[in-house]
């Protein structure tokens, strides 16, 4: 249960911004591209996209070990980045999965894929941004000054979207971070009610969960930063109950 709220609300709000929830949009292109499709948010996006009738659902994963998990969740096509020599080959495969472009692209990578994602939007397509993990230093390297210089360099490469060009191409870019939604209780409550309904109907399943005791938090960080994890990582705590605690 601890693994569900953040990822499920992020996924459903992203689909709301894309115009697929609470009522389906009427645009012709129903194709959706989901980066990190086997991750926490990605796994929810795949399932919800299937529930909302999007097709094809194209998921991108970083390792061959994640392909089957993405297929089981509901991807019609799974693209394994590790099987391509360069970005051009990767994006050619993404294009071939939906030659007419994508009505929706869910973007969590940041600078490494933002520009290409925008370019692969179809007419009336929306690029929904909810993460920037390739922009930031990770792991032990984050303590290195050189990593922070690299991050500054990455930030300088962030694409800038021209409003007039977006208007003529009928494309949109929307970004959000649920961490700042503390005042939006009514909206989040409505979204969570829908998540709970799908869960109770067994239409939505919790992503694969890997648990660590709090004492192994360093190992948990190493796993999530390795790029090999699937689904969510949850930290657990142990409470020792005494007879006094129980009786009170």
N, C-alpha and C positions, 0 to 999 in steps of 0.2 A: 504493500500500500504506500510506503514512503517513497517509492520510485515513480509513482504515477502523476501526482498533481502538476509538478513543474513541466514535465515533458508533454503531458496531454493538453494542458492549457496553452502552452506555446504552439503546439501543432494546430489546435482548433482555431486559435486566434489568427494564425497565419492563413488558414483556409478561409476564415472570415474576411481578412483583408484582400484575399485573392478573388472574393466574390462567389465562393462556392457554398457558403453557409451563412445564414440558416436556410436560404432558398437557393437552389442551383442557378448559376447564370445561364443565359441563353446563347452565348457565343458558340460558334461552330467548333472551335478548337478546344477539345477537352484534355489534351495531352498535358501531363505534368512531369517535370524532371525534379528529382529529389536527391540532392547531394547528401552523402553520409547516410544512406538509406537504412543501414543496419544499426545505427546509433540510437540513443534514447529518443530524441525528438523525431529523427528520421523514421524509426519503426512505427511511431504513432501516426506520422504523416502518411505512410504507405497504407496502413489499415483504414484510416479515415478517408483517404482519397478513394479507396475501393468502395466504402460505404456510401460515398457521395456520388458515385457513378463516373469518376474520371477515368479516361482511357485514351491512350495507353499510360500506364504508370511506369515510368522509367527511373530506376534507382541506380545511383553510382556508389560503389563501395571501394575501399582502399586495398583490400586483400582478398585472395581467392577463398579463404576460410569463411568469408562473410556472405558469399554469393547465395548459398542455399538458404541461409536465414532470411535474406531479403526476398527470395522467391516465395518462401513459406508465408511471409507476412502479406504478400499480395502483389508484388511487382510483376508486371508483364514482361519486362526486360530488365536484366541486371547487367550493368557494365562494370567490369573489374579493372580499375585503374592500373593495377600492377601488371596487366597483360599488354600494355601499350608502351612503345618505346619513347614516345614524346606526346606533348599536349595536342599536336595537330592530329595524330592518330586517334587519341581519345575523343576529341570533339567531332571527328568524322564519324565515329561510332555513335555518338550522341545524336548527331544529325540523321544518321540512317535509321535510328529508332523512331524518329518522328520527322520525316522530311519536310513537313509543312511548318516546322517550328513548334514551340510550346506555348500553350495558353498560360501556363503557370510554371515558374521555376522557383524552387525553395533553396535559398542560398545561405549556407552557414560557414563557408570557407574564408571569405574575405578577399583580399587582393589577388590571390592565386587564380580565382575563377570568376570574379565579378564581371569583368569586361566581356568575356566569352559568353557568360550566362545571358547578359543583356542582349548580345548579338543574336542569340538563338531564340529569342522571344518571337512569337507569331504576332500578327496584327491583333491588337487589343490585349496582348499578353502582359502579365504582371510579374515582376521580379520581386519576391518577398525575401527580405534580408533579416536574419535573426541571430547571426553570429559572424565572427571574424577571426577564427582560431589560427589561420596562417599568418596573421599580422603580428601575433604576440610571441615573445620568447616563452619557452616551456621548459620544465624540468630544471635540472641543476644549472643549465646554461643561462637561465634567467638572471643569475647573479653576475654574469659576465658583462662588463661594459660594452664589449663588442656586440653582444646580442641586442643591446638597447640601441646601438648605432644601426644595426641591421633593421630593427623595428622602425626606426625613423626613416630609413631608406624605403622600407615597404610602404609606409604611410604616404610618402611622396609619390608613390606609384598608384595610389588609389584613383579609380576612374572618376571623372566629373561628368555628370549627365546634363546635357543641354536641354532646357525646357522647350525651346522651339523645335528642336529635332525630335524630342519625345512626342510633341504634339503632332508633327507631320507623320511620324511613324506609328502613332497610336499605341505607344508602349508606356508602361508605368513602372516606377520603382518605389517600394514602400518598405520601411524598416521599423523595427520596434525592439523593446527590451522589457519583458514583463516585470523585471525587478523594480521598475518605477511606477507600477500600476496600483500602488497601495490605496489610492482614493477611488479606484474603479471597482468597488466591491459588487455592485449590482450586475455589471457586465460579466465579471469573472464568475459570479455565482451562477448566472445563466449558463455560461459555458461549462462549468463543472457539473451542473445538473445533467447536461447532455452527455458528458463523459460517463457519469455514473449510470445513466440509462443504458448506454451501449455496453458498459461492463456487466450490468445486471442481466442483459439480454445475451451475454456471451458473444456479442458482435465485435468486441474490442478485447484484446488480451494484453496483459502486462508483458513488456519486453523482457528478454532474458535478463535476470538479475544476478550479479555476482556480489557476494557479501564479504566484508572484512570486519574483524573486530577493531574497535577504535585504536587499539595499540598498534595496529598494522596500517595506519593511515599513510605512511610513506610508501608502502608497497602498493596501496590502492592508487596513489598518485602516479606511481611508475607505470601501472597497468593502463590507466586512462590516457597517459601521455605516449604510450608505446604505439597506439593506433591499432592494437590487436583486440581490444575489448568489443563485445557485442552487447547492445542494450544498455542497461544502467548498472552503476556501481553504488552499493549502499553500505554505509558504515553502521555497525551494530554496537550497542552498549549492553553491559550486563549489570543488573541490579540484584543485589543480595537482599532477600526479604527476611526480616526477623519476625518472631512471633508478635513482638510489640507492634511492628509496622502492619502486620496482617490484621490484628485485632482493632487497630485504630482506623 
